[in-house]
Amino acid sequence: MTVTRRAACALACAIALSGVSFGAAPAAAQAFDRTVRIVVPYAPGGTSDTLARIIAPLLSEKIGQTVVVENKPGAAGNIGADAVAKADKDGQTYLLTDVGTVASAPGLFADLTYKPLEDLAPVTMVMFSPYVLAVNPKLEGVTDVASLLAYAKANPGKLAVANSGIGGVNHITAVAMAKELGVQWKTVPYKGGAAATQAVVSGESKVIINGATATLPFVTNGQLKGLAVTGDERVAAAPDLPTFKEAKLPQPDVGSWQGLLTTAGSPPEKIAAVNAAVNEALKRPEVIERIKQQGGRVVGGPADDLKAWLATNTESWGKIIADAGIKGQ
């Protein structure tokens, strides 16, 4: 036994004799024996990356090991997801991502190198951030949802709806909405949500359905005209915007759903420990406030909730993708 192990044993005995309890932390710490990785399948600075860096130190505190965030961008999130799917089944590697991309991947990519529902194990849903429906403020006569739909029906194929890339959830949402609303508009892909937003601000495209984090600042400063938001409640940053449900728009619950997953086959006790630690972190006022600043709200909950969400949305997105003939890039 090394000096370090003797010291650890002595500390454990002292704690036991003192009768002091630290809840689930000692058991969780024993389960993790080295650095834990959280893979973010996008470039630094986005919503998933920001969330991972909020959660990492709090998770580290609970499990007693260093938690590092590793960015693996590319292929619409599939490079990072594939890396976690094929990692050792030891519960030491996690994926924090927009789980809409996980649900849509099987329908978009015929050559997908992993099976999301089989190779990834849900841990917990972390956050929901709504989408904002907005237009260029100079779009003539469009002041609300009703006037946008009237314009679209009077000008079939004329409106260009910007999105963050072919096969992205906001692209699929625009396709699904057009079908359900009986309108014709063209979808225009850009290299990311920020570029799509700028295209509508400049007038190159006229409409956008995009994440609140990237879009609301342009609504509040008047560079975009906000029309509605997804989700079950209005957002504090723009309380005058109705929800999709209030505006009688389809796809009311779509948005950026951020979830945590790990490699399928990982030890259940480790998955349970991480679920408990993350859900505890999500109850902290400072975490709730930081997520609110991202334009989102805390979700949390058991792994089974995320599992059910993935199963439902993989099926529904798959049908929309197939009907529209969308192919991922």
GUNU-59273 format. One record per residue (C-alpha): x, y, z. Coordinates in Angstrom, 2 decimals, always signed. Layout:
N
<r east="X" north="Y" up="Z"/>
...
This chain:
329
<r east="+0.00" north="+0.00" up="+0.00"/>
<r east="+1.40" north="+3.45" up="-0.94"/>
<r east="+1.59" north="+6.40" up="+1.43"/>
<r east="-1.27" north="+8.03" up="-0.48"/>
<r east="-3.52" north="+4.99" up="-0.04"/>
<r east="-2.64" north="+4.76" up="+3.68"/>
<r east="-3.57" north="+8.41" up="+4.08"/>
<r east="-6.86" north="+7.86" up="+2.25"/>
<r east="-7.72" north="+4.87" up="+4.44"/>
<r east="-6.86" north="+6.82" up="+7.58"/>
<r east="-9.11" north="+9.67" up="+6.47"/>
<r east="-11.98" north="+7.26" up="+5.70"/>
<r east="-11.64" north="+5.66" up="+9.15"/>
<r east="-11.59" north="+9.06" up="+10.81"/>
<r east="-14.77" north="+10.08" up="+9.01"/>
<r east="-16.49" north="+6.84" up="+9.93"/>
<r east="-15.53" north="+7.18" up="+13.61"/>
<r east="-16.60" north="+10.80" up="+13.73"/>
<r east="-20.11" north="+9.95" up="+12.51"/>
<r east="-19.98" north="+12.77" up="+9.93"/>
<r east="-22.02" north="+12.12" up="+6.75"/>
<r east="-21.45" north="+13.71" up="+3.36"/>
<r east="-24.49" north="+12.19" up="+1.66"/>
<r east="-23.80" north="+10.39" up="-1.62"/>
<r east="-20.43" north="+12.05" up="-2.31"/>
<r east="-18.13" north="+9.33" up="-0.83"/>
<r east="-19.87" north="+6.54" up="-2.78"/>
<r east="-19.76" north="+8.58" up="-5.97"/>
<r east="-16.09" north="+9.40" up="-5.43"/>
<r east="-15.24" north="+5.72" up="-5.01"/>
<r east="-16.90" north="+4.92" up="-8.35"/>
<r east="-14.65" north="+7.25" up="-10.38"/>
<r east="-10.93" north="+6.53" up="-10.31"/>
<r east="-9.53" north="+8.99" up="-12.87"/>
<r east="-10.32" north="+12.06" up="-14.97"/>
<r east="-13.83" north="+12.19" up="-16.46"/>
<r east="-14.37" north="+13.68" up="-19.93"/>
<r east="-17.37" north="+15.65" up="-21.18"/>
<r east="-17.25" north="+15.70" up="-24.99"/>
<r east="-18.95" north="+18.65" up="-26.70"/>
<r east="-19.44" north="+17.88" up="-30.42"/>
<r east="-19.28" north="+21.55" up="-31.43"/>
<r east="-16.73" north="+24.36" up="-31.44"/>
<r east="-16.08" north="+26.31" up="-28.21"/>
<r east="-18.43" north="+29.13" up="-27.29"/>
<r east="-21.82" north="+27.62" up="-28.17"/>
<r east="-24.67" north="+26.65" up="-25.86"/>
<r east="-23.50" north="+23.06" up="-25.30"/>
<r east="-19.93" north="+24.20" up="-24.61"/>
<r east="-21.07" north="+26.87" up="-22.15"/>
<r east="-23.28" north="+24.37" up="-20.32"/>
<r east="-20.49" north="+21.80" up="-20.12"/>
<r east="-18.18" north="+24.37" up="-18.55"/>
<r east="-20.84" north="+25.33" up="-16.01"/>
<r east="-21.44" north="+21.70" up="-15.05"/>
<r east="-17.87" north="+20.34" up="-15.12"/>
<r east="-16.56" north="+21.89" up="-11.86"/>
<r east="-19.76" north="+21.06" up="-9.99"/>
<r east="-19.65" north="+17.44" up="-11.18"/>
<r east="-15.97" north="+17.28" up="-10.22"/>
<r east="-16.85" north="+18.48" up="-6.74"/>
<r east="-19.37" north="+15.66" up="-6.30"/>
<r east="-17.42" north="+12.71" up="-7.77"/>
<r east="-14.01" north="+13.64" up="-6.44"/>
<r east="-12.25" north="+13.59" up="-9.81"/>
<r east="-11.16" north="+16.15" up="-12.38"/>
<r east="-13.76" north="+16.71" up="-15.11"/>
<r east="-12.47" north="+18.10" up="-18.40"/>
<r east="-14.43" north="+19.46" up="-21.37"/>
<r east="-13.22" north="+18.31" up="-24.79"/>
<r east="-14.51" north="+19.88" up="-28.02"/>
<r east="-14.84" north="+17.49" up="-30.98"/>
<r east="-16.73" north="+19.45" up="-33.68"/>
<r east="-17.68" north="+18.26" up="-37.13"/>
<r east="-20.23" north="+16.34" up="-39.20"/>
<r east="-23.26" north="+18.01" up="-37.57"/>
<r east="-22.19" north="+16.79" up="-34.14"/>
<r east="-21.60" north="+13.20" up="-35.23"/>
<r east="-17.81" north="+13.14" up="-34.78"/>
<r east="-18.11" north="+13.85" up="-31.06"/>
<r east="-21.14" north="+11.59" up="-30.64"/>
<r east="-19.34" north="+8.74" up="-32.41"/>
<r east="-16.32" north="+9.16" up="-30.13"/>
<r east="-18.49" north="+8.74" up="-27.03"/>
<r east="-20.47" north="+5.88" up="-28.56"/>
<r east="-17.20" north="+4.01" up="-29.16"/>
<r east="-15.45" north="+4.92" up="-25.89"/>
<r east="-14.68" north="+2.36" up="-23.20"/>
<r east="-17.83" north="+1.24" up="-21.40"/>
<r east="-16.53" north="+2.52" up="-18.07"/>
<r east="-18.75" north="+5.53" up="-17.40"/>
<r east="-15.80" north="+7.94" up="-17.65"/>
<r east="-16.80" north="+9.64" up="-20.93"/>
<r east="-19.93" north="+11.77" up="-21.47"/>
<r east="-21.55" north="+13.68" up="-24.33"/>
<r east="-23.24" north="+17.04" up="-23.80"/>
<r east="-25.12" north="+17.99" up="-26.93"/>
<r east="-28.26" north="+19.32" up="-28.52"/>
<r east="-30.09" north="+16.00" up="-28.42"/>
<r east="-32.23" north="+17.05" up="-31.38"/>
<r east="-29.17" north="+16.34" up="-33.52"/>
<r east="-28.93" north="+12.86" up="-31.99"/>
<r east="-32.60" north="+12.20" up="-32.74"/>
<r east="-32.37" north="+13.45" up="-36.32"/>
<r east="-29.05" north="+11.79" up="-37.22"/>
<r east="-30.43" north="+8.34" up="-38.21"/>
<r east="-32.83" north="+9.91" up="-40.70"/>
<r east="-30.27" north="+12.32" up="-42.13"/>
<r east="-27.20" north="+10.13" up="-42.58"/>
<r east="-27.37" north="+6.79" up="-44.39"/>
<r east="-23.71" north="+6.14" up="-43.51"/>
<r east="-23.94" north="+6.98" up="-39.80"/>
<r east="-21.11" north="+5.17" up="-38.01"/>
<r east="-22.97" north="+4.59" up="-34.75"/>
<r east="-26.53" north="+3.83" up="-33.64"/>
<r east="-27.68" north="+6.62" up="-31.32"/>
<r east="-30.44" north="+4.71" up="-29.52"/>
<r east="-28.26" north="+1.63" up="-29.07"/>
<r east="-24.73" north="+3.00" up="-28.58"/>
<r east="-25.48" north="+5.94" up="-26.29"/>
<r east="-27.02" north="+5.74" up="-22.81"/>
<r east="-29.12" north="+8.70" up="-21.60"/>
<r east="-28.07" north="+10.35" up="-18.32"/>
<r east="-30.31" north="+13.42" up="-18.01"/>
<r east="-31.87" north="+16.28" up="-19.95"/>
<r east="-30.12" north="+19.47" up="-18.86"/>
<r east="-31.73" north="+22.50" up="-20.44"/>
<r east="-34.31" north="+23.74" up="-22.91"/>
<r east="-33.74" north="+26.90" up="-24.93"/>
<r east="-36.60" north="+28.05" up="-27.17"/>
<r east="-36.46" north="+28.92" up="-30.83"/>
<r east="-37.39" north="+32.43" up="-31.91"/>
<r east="-39.36" north="+33.11" up="-35.08"/>
<r east="-38.18" north="+36.48" up="-36.39"/>
<r east="-38.09" north="+38.48" up="-39.62"/>
<r east="-36.13" north="+41.31" up="-41.13"/>
<r east="-37.91" north="+44.46" up="-39.84"/>
<r east="-38.13" north="+45.86" up="-43.37"/>
<r east="-40.27" north="+42.95" up="-44.60"/>
<r east="-43.22" north="+44.97" up="-45.84"/>
<r east="-46.49" north="+44.59" up="-43.96"/>
<r east="-45.24" north="+41.84" up="-41.61"/>
<r east="-45.82" north="+42.78" up="-37.98"/>
<r east="-47.01" north="+39.52" up="-36.42"/>
<r east="-47.51" north="+35.81" up="-37.15"/>
<r east="-50.81" north="+36.32" up="-38.99"/>
<r east="-49.33" north="+38.88" up="-41.38"/>
<r east="-46.26" north="+36.68" up="-42.00"/>
<r east="-48.47" north="+33.75" up="-42.99"/>
<r east="-50.62" north="+36.02" up="-45.18"/>
<r east="-47.47" north="+37.28" up="-46.93"/>
<r east="-46.14" north="+33.74" up="-47.41"/>
<r east="-49.41" north="+32.55" up="-48.93"/>
<r east="-49.64" north="+35.57" up="-51.22"/>
<r east="-46.02" north="+35.15" up="-52.34"/>
<r east="-45.37" north="+31.40" up="-52.68"/>
<r east="-41.68" north="+30.54" up="-52.82"/>
<r east="-40.56" north="+34.14" up="-52.32"/>
<r east="-39.64" north="+34.08" up="-48.63"/>
<r east="-36.14" north="+32.80" up="-47.78"/>
<r east="-35.93" north="+31.18" up="-44.33"/>
<r east="-32.36" north="+31.06" up="-42.99"/>
<r east="-31.08" north="+28.09" up="-41.01"/>
<r east="-27.83" north="+26.96" up="-39.38"/>
<r east="-27.16" north="+24.19" up="-41.92"/>
<r east="-28.80" north="+21.42" up="-43.93"/>
<r east="-30.32" north="+18.84" up="-41.61"/>
<r east="-30.17" north="+21.04" up="-38.53"/>
<r east="-33.21" north="+20.97" up="-36.27"/>
<r east="-34.17" north="+24.53" up="-37.23"/>
<r east="-33.99" north="+23.53" up="-40.91"/>
<r east="-36.25" north="+20.53" up="-40.32"/>
<r east="-38.59" north="+22.72" up="-38.24"/>
<r east="-39.01" north="+25.21" up="-41.10"/>
<r east="-39.80" north="+22.36" up="-43.51"/>
<r east="-42.33" north="+20.81" up="-41.12"/>
<r east="-43.99" north="+24.17" up="-40.43"/>
<r east="-44.38" north="+24.97" up="-44.13"/>
<r east="-46.10" north="+21.65" up="-44.70"/>
<r east="-48.44" north="+22.00" up="-41.72"/>
<r east="-49.27" north="+25.65" up="-42.45"/>
<r east="-49.79" north="+25.12" up="-46.17"/>
<r east="-47.22" north="+27.72" up="-47.23"/>
<r east="-44.28" north="+27.60" up="-49.62"/>
<r east="-40.98" north="+29.16" up="-48.58"/>
<r east="-37.43" north="+28.28" up="-49.44"/>
<r east="-34.93" north="+27.25" up="-46.78"/>
<r east="-31.40" north="+28.65" up="-47.07"/>
<r east="-28.52" north="+27.00" up="-45.17"/>
<r east="-25.67" north="+28.98" up="-43.58"/>
<r east="-22.58" north="+27.94" up="-41.66"/>
<r east="-24.08" north="+28.10" up="-38.19"/>
<r east="-26.81" north="+29.97" up="-36.35"/>
<r east="-24.81" north="+33.19" up="-36.01"/>
<r east="-24.28" north="+33.42" up="-39.78"/>
<r east="-27.96" north="+32.67" up="-40.41"/>
<r east="-29.00" north="+35.41" up="-38.01"/>
<r east="-26.69" north="+37.94" up="-39.66"/>
<r east="-28.13" north="+37.02" up="-43.07"/>
<r east="-31.63" north="+38.00" up="-41.90"/>
<r east="-30.36" north="+41.15" up="-40.20"/>
<r east="-28.75" north="+42.20" up="-43.50"/>
<r east="-31.86" north="+41.31" up="-45.51"/>
<r east="-30.16" north="+38.59" up="-47.54"/>
<r east="-32.78" north="+36.22" up="-46.14"/>
<r east="-36.07" north="+37.39" up="-44.65"/>
<r east="-37.12" north="+34.89" up="-41.96"/>
<r east="-35.34" north="+32.89" up="-39.30"/>
<r east="-36.29" north="+30.19" up="-36.79"/>
<r east="-33.29" north="+29.94" up="-34.50"/>
<r east="-32.10" north="+29.53" up="-30.93"/>
<r east="-32.91" north="+32.25" up="-28.42"/>
<r east="-29.28" north="+32.66" up="-27.34"/>
<r east="-28.17" north="+33.73" up="-30.81"/>
<r east="-31.35" north="+35.51" up="-31.91"/>
<r east="-32.94" north="+37.41" up="-29.02"/>
<r east="-30.19" north="+40.07" up="-28.74"/>
<r east="-31.01" north="+41.16" up="-32.29"/>
<r east="-34.72" north="+41.25" up="-31.45"/>
<r east="-34.22" north="+43.36" up="-28.35"/>
<r east="-32.00" north="+45.87" up="-30.18"/>
<r east="-34.44" north="+46.17" up="-33.10"/>
<r east="-32.30" north="+44.58" up="-35.82"/>
<r east="-34.84" north="+41.75" up="-36.09"/>
<r east="-38.61" north="+41.79" up="-35.63"/>
<r east="-39.54" north="+38.98" up="-33.23"/>
<r east="-42.87" north="+37.24" up="-33.85"/>
<r east="-43.07" north="+34.22" up="-31.50"/>
<r east="-41.08" north="+31.80" up="-29.36"/>
<r east="-41.35" north="+28.06" up="-28.85"/>
<r east="-41.73" north="+26.42" up="-25.46"/>
<r east="-44.46" north="+26.50" up="-22.86"/>
<r east="-43.83" north="+30.02" up="-21.56"/>
<r east="-42.83" north="+33.45" up="-22.81"/>
<r east="-39.20" north="+34.49" up="-22.36"/>
<r east="-38.20" north="+37.14" up="-19.86"/>
<r east="-35.96" north="+38.96" up="-22.36"/>
<r east="-38.91" north="+39.54" up="-24.74"/>
<r east="-42.15" north="+39.11" up="-22.78"/>
<r east="-44.31" north="+40.60" up="-25.56"/>
<r east="-43.55" north="+37.70" up="-27.90"/>
<r east="-46.32" north="+35.08" up="-27.83"/>
<r east="-45.52" north="+31.41" up="-27.66"/>
<r east="-46.05" north="+29.27" up="-30.75"/>
<r east="-49.03" north="+27.73" up="-29.00"/>
<r east="-50.57" north="+31.16" up="-28.33"/>
<r east="-49.95" north="+32.11" up="-31.96"/>
<r east="-51.48" north="+28.80" up="-33.12"/>
<r east="-48.28" north="+27.71" up="-34.83"/>
<r east="-47.21" north="+24.06" up="-35.25"/>
<r east="-44.07" north="+22.58" up="-33.61"/>
<r east="-44.66" north="+24.40" up="-30.27"/>
<r east="-42.15" north="+22.35" up="-28.27"/>
<r east="-39.23" north="+22.42" up="-30.69"/>
<r east="-36.04" north="+24.17" up="-29.63"/>
<r east="-32.58" north="+23.45" up="-28.35"/>
<r east="-32.87" north="+20.52" up="-25.94"/>
<r east="-29.48" north="+19.99" up="-24.30"/>
<r east="-28.87" north="+16.55" up="-22.83"/>
<r east="-26.11" north="+14.47" up="-21.26"/>
<r east="-25.39" north="+10.93" up="-22.50"/>
<r east="-22.66" north="+8.34" up="-22.04"/>
<r east="-21.42" north="+5.16" up="-23.67"/>
<r east="-24.04" north="+2.39" up="-23.67"/>
<r east="-23.08" north="-0.47" up="-21.36"/>
<r east="-21.44" north="+1.81" up="-18.80"/>
<r east="-21.88" north="+0.87" up="-15.12"/>
<r east="-25.39" north="+1.84" up="-13.95"/>
<r east="-24.05" north="+3.08" up="-10.62"/>
<r east="-21.84" north="+5.62" up="-12.39"/>
<r east="-24.70" north="+6.81" up="-14.59"/>
<r east="-26.85" north="+7.17" up="-11.46"/>
<r east="-24.09" north="+9.08" up="-9.66"/>
<r east="-23.65" north="+11.55" up="-12.54"/>
<r east="-27.42" north="+11.95" up="-12.90"/>
<r east="-27.71" north="+12.78" up="-9.18"/>
<r east="-24.75" north="+15.18" up="-9.26"/>
<r east="-25.96" north="+17.08" up="-12.35"/>
<r east="-29.54" north="+17.31" up="-11.07"/>
<r east="-28.25" north="+18.67" up="-7.78"/>
<r east="-26.14" north="+21.24" up="-9.66"/>
<r east="-29.18" north="+22.29" up="-11.70"/>
<r east="-30.98" north="+23.28" up="-8.48"/>
<r east="-28.34" north="+25.83" up="-7.52"/>
<r east="-29.61" north="+29.42" up="-7.90"/>
<r east="-26.43" north="+30.57" up="-9.65"/>
<r east="-26.75" north="+27.77" up="-12.23"/>
<r east="-30.44" north="+28.50" up="-12.80"/>
<r east="-29.56" north="+32.16" up="-13.35"/>
<r east="-26.70" north="+31.43" up="-15.77"/>
<r east="-28.93" north="+29.14" up="-17.83"/>
<r east="-31.64" north="+31.79" up="-17.79"/>
<r east="-29.08" north="+34.24" up="-19.19"/>
<r east="-28.57" north="+31.78" up="-22.05"/>
<r east="-32.27" north="+32.24" up="-22.87"/>
<r east="-33.13" north="+28.81" up="-21.46"/>
<r east="-34.58" north="+27.01" up="-18.49"/>
<r east="-33.35" north="+24.13" up="-16.38"/>
<r east="-34.89" north="+20.71" up="-17.08"/>
<r east="-33.11" north="+17.86" up="-15.28"/>
<r east="-34.89" north="+14.64" up="-14.34"/>
<r east="-34.30" north="+10.89" up="-14.59"/>
<r east="-32.47" north="+9.15" up="-17.42"/>
<r east="-35.70" north="+7.48" up="-18.51"/>
<r east="-37.22" north="+10.87" up="-19.40"/>
<r east="-34.39" north="+11.57" up="-21.84"/>
<r east="-34.61" north="+8.01" up="-23.18"/>
<r east="-38.32" north="+8.47" up="-23.94"/>
<r east="-37.69" north="+11.89" up="-25.52"/>
<r east="-35.06" north="+10.43" up="-27.85"/>
<r east="-37.25" north="+7.51" up="-28.89"/>
<r east="-40.24" north="+9.75" up="-29.65"/>
<r east="-38.28" north="+12.40" up="-31.53"/>
<r east="-36.13" north="+9.97" up="-33.50"/>
<r east="-39.35" north="+8.54" up="-34.93"/>
<r east="-41.10" north="+11.87" up="-35.57"/>
<r east="-38.06" north="+13.65" up="-37.04"/>
<r east="-37.26" north="+10.59" up="-39.14"/>
<r east="-40.68" north="+10.75" up="-40.78"/>
<r east="-40.39" north="+14.47" up="-41.54"/>
<r east="-36.87" north="+14.02" up="-42.94"/>
<r east="-37.94" north="+11.11" up="-45.15"/>
<r east="-41.06" north="+12.88" up="-46.42"/>
<r east="-39.07" north="+15.99" up="-47.29"/>
<r east="-36.12" north="+14.07" up="-48.77"/>
<r east="-33.59" north="+15.94" up="-46.59"/>
<r east="-30.02" north="+14.61" up="-46.64"/>
<r east="-27.45" north="+15.60" up="-44.04"/>
<r east="-24.08" north="+17.12" up="-44.89"/>
